[in-house]
């Protein structure tokens, strides 16, 4: 039988396992022009929380009773499409199913001989593109500047910090444990790391870690952490806003500092972005990321959860910071 994970109900606040439902059906058979895909790796990402709300956004909300979708690496197990053959590996936005049909639209072939397949969901996938394009296009890093990254031990944040170092920046990461702080410095080359959970005065901690002020703030979390960083920005600072995971499950609007006076007096630029805003630059960005990976200038971290049935829990664990680097569910051996 072919298992699927359906969207059961819209969460209020933090999602729970009850918001998902499992179903089973027969494994489909491809007809002319179609291929049968076997799911190998599934990406779970914070932005999926936004698609659980029935609100207008940059991407349609999930439909109740229909399968959840996210980035997936799959193997072609049967093909009636001349562009794909049995044994090909592909990546794309696919449904949370063990097996599914596709006409090939939106799929990209990936090479398992170049790098582990899971890398195409992380460093050589949307994660790496988000980090690279958000930082270079909006942050515009220059040698000698100070870059602060929130959610620094996460999938995007850990890559942003490394690219910042390649670009000659002093890099400070904000994360949620002493263990993650140590990893940021030892594995990813961050100059400083702040554990926001054990810091009583985060604004002062950022000031101490950034004696020359903050030139670029790559924001993955929003909320009080971002308030503390904003209080330390320099004139002409750039602030790419990639995510706001600390606010995704809020059921009411929080009171917070009014940021307009800060942006005004510092002549700063804050810009939210979706990675597809820069889709025309994907090929060049991917080429650069692959080169840095080959040269050993970039490394990646993954938290691998095994088992199709554990996909929902892996998604929920993102909101408790249980991942280091990219959170991926391994469904089957590739």
N, C-alpha and C positions, 0 to 999 in steps of 0.2 A: 504493500500500500504506500501511497504518497502522502506524507504529512504536510500540512500547511498551518501557518499561524495567522489568525484573523484578528482584525481590530474589533473588539467586543463592545467597548463603551468608552465614552469620552471622560478622561479623568478630571477631577476637581482637585487642584493642588498637585501633589506628587503622584505620579502614576503608580499603580499596583499590578500585581499579577492578574487580578480579576479583569483588567482592561484588555487582556489578550485571551484568545480562545483557540484551541487546537481542533483541527478537523482532518479527516482522511478521505482519500478518493483513489481511484485506480491510476496507475502511472499512464500518462497520455502517450499516444503514438503520433509521431509527426507525419503530416501530409506534405504534399509538394510545396517546396519553398520554405519549409520550416525545419528546425532542429530541436532535438531533445537535450536539455541541459540538466546536469547533475550538480547540485550546489556543493561547493567545497568549503568556502569561507564566506562569512557574513560580517559586514561592517555594522556596528551599532554606534550611533552618533547623537550628541545632544540636540541637534537641530530637529530630530525626529519628534521631539516633544511638541514643537510648534505645530507640526502637521496633525497632532491629535486634537487641536482646537478647531472648531468650526468657524474659522475666521478667514477673511481674505488676507493673503500674504503673497510672497514671491513664488510660492509653490502650492498647488492645491492641497487641501486637507485630506487625510485618510478617510475612506468611506467605511462606515460601520458594516460589519459582516464581510468585508473584503480583506485580502491578504495585505499585511504591512509590506512596504518596499524599502530597500536601502541598497547600498553598493554591495555587489556580490561577485566573487570569483567562482566560475563554474566550468565544468568539463563537458564538451560535446560528446554525447554517448550514442547518438544516432542522427544522421543528417540526410535531409532531402533538399538541401540548399547547396548550390555549386560553390558558394563562397566559404563554406565551412566543411571540415571533414571530421570524422570521428577521431577523438583524441586531442582536438584543439582545446586550448584553454582561453577563456574570454572573461572580460570584466564588463560590468554594466549595472544600471539601476534595474534590479529584478525583484521578484516577490519572494517572501519568506516561505519557500516551498522546497522540499527535498528534490523534486524534479519538476520541470516546467518547459513549455514550448515557447519558441521565439522564432520570428521571421528574420532575426539578425539585426534589426534596427537598433541603433544605439549601443551595439556591442563592439568592443575592441579586443582584438587578439592580444594575448600576453605570452611572454616567453619564459617558461620555467627554468630554462638553462642559464638565463642571465642573472636572476635573483629569485629568492623564494617567492612563491605566488602571493603570499599575504602582503608582500611589500607593495603590490599594486593597489592595495586598499589604503596604504599609509603613505610612506615617503614618496612613492612614485604614482600616487593616485591623487584624489581630491585633497587629502590632508596636506601633502607636500605642495600642491599647487596653491592652496589657500595660504599656507605660510609664506611661500616665496612671493606670490603676487601681492598679497596684502601688505607685506613688509616693504617690498621694493617699489611698488606703484604708489602707495599712500605714505608709508613711513619714510621712504627715500633716505636710507641710512648713509651717513658719511663717516669716514674714519675719525675716531676720537670722540664721537658722540656717545651718550648714554641711552641705552635701550632697556626699558622695563617690560617684562612679559608676565601677565597674570595667567593662571592656569598653566604654569610653565612646564609642569611635568606631564601634561596631557599630550595628545597626539599632535596638535598644531603647535602648541607652545614650545615643545621641546625642539621642533624643527626651526621655528622662528629664532630661538636663541642661538642655535648653531649658525644660521645664516647671518645673523647679526655679528657674530664673531668673525666669520669669513669676510664681512664687509668692514671690519676694523672697529666695531663698536665695543664699548664696555657694556656687558650684559648682566642685568639683575633679574632674577626670577622670583616670583611669588607662588608659593605652593602650600600644601596643607599638612605636611609632616616633616619631621627631622630626617627621616629616611629618604624621602623624595628630594629634600634640600641637598643632601649629600650626593645623590645621584646626579642632580643638575650640575654640580661642580665637577664631580669625578668623571662622569660619562659624557656629558654634553658640553663641557667647557665653559659654563656660566662663571662669571667672576664672583658674584655674590648670590645668595639665596635667602629668602625670608619665609619663615613658617608663620603664616598669618594666624593660625589657631593658637599659638603660644605667645603671640606678640600683643602686649596690652595697649600699645600706642603705635598703630600701624603707620600713621602719618610720619611720626618721628623715626620709625624704623626705615622707611623709604628715604627720608632725608639723610640719615646716617649712611645708608648703603649707596646713596647717589650724591656725594658731596658737591658735585658740579651741576646738580639738578638733572631733570629728566627731559631729554630731547625727543624721544619717541616712546610712546606707550602703546603696546599691542595688547588690546583689551579682549580677553576671552570670557570674563566673568561678570563684569558690571558690579553694581551694588557698592557696599562700603569699601571694598578693596580699591575700586576705581576712584572713589571719593578721595582716598588717602593719596593715591598717585597724582591725581589732578592738582592737589594742593602743592605739589613739588615740581610742576612742569616749568620749563624755561620759555623764554620768548621764542616765538615761531616753532613751538613744539608741534609734532604731528601725532595724531591719535587714531590709528586704524581700529575700528570696532568690528571684531570678528564674531563675538558671541556675548551672551549675558546669562550664563548657566545658573548663576546665583538667583536669578529672578524668574526663570522659566516656570516654576511651579507656584509662584505667588498668585493668590486669589484677590489681592487688593494692591493698589498702587502705593508704594512706600514713599514717605516723605524723605527728601534727600537734599543736599546742597544744590542751590541753583548754579548751574555751571556757566551760564552766559557771561557773568562778570570775569570769570577766570579766563575763558576763551578770548574775551574782548581785550582785557589788559595784557594778556600774553601773546596776542596776535596769533593764536594757536588754531590749528585745523583739526577738527574731529570729523571723521567720515566713516559711516557704516558701509559695509560691502558684502556682496555675495560673490563667491569665486567666479560664477558664470559671467559676472560683469566684465571679466577680462578673458573671455573664451578665445578671442583672436590671438592671445599671447600664450595659449596652452602649449603649442608645440615647442616654442623656444624655451619656455620655462621647464618643460619636461626634459629637454635636452640638457639644460644646465644642471638640474637636479641629478640626473643620471651620471653626468660627468663628475660632479662632486662626490657622489656615492662611490663611483669607481676609483676616484683618487683618494678615498678614505677621509675626505673632509667632512662628510656627513655620516652619522650613524642613526639608527632608529631603534625605538623600543616598542615592544608589543606586549599586551596582556592577552594571552590566548585562553579562551574558555572553550572547553570541548563539549560537543553534543548539541544537536538541533534543538532539543527540548529546553536547553538553557539560554536560548537567545533572549527571551524576555527578561530574565534575571540579569543577564549581562548588561542589557540596556539600563535597567534600574540602578545597577551598581555604579554607573557613570555619575549619578547625582550624589553619591556618597564618596566619590573620589577613590574608588577601589582599583582604578586603572593607573598604570604607569605607561605613558605613551599611548599608542593606538589600541583600542579595545576591539578585539576580533573574536568571533566564534568560529571554531574549526568544526565543520560538520563531518567531513570525511578526509581520509588521507588522499593527497594528490599524487 
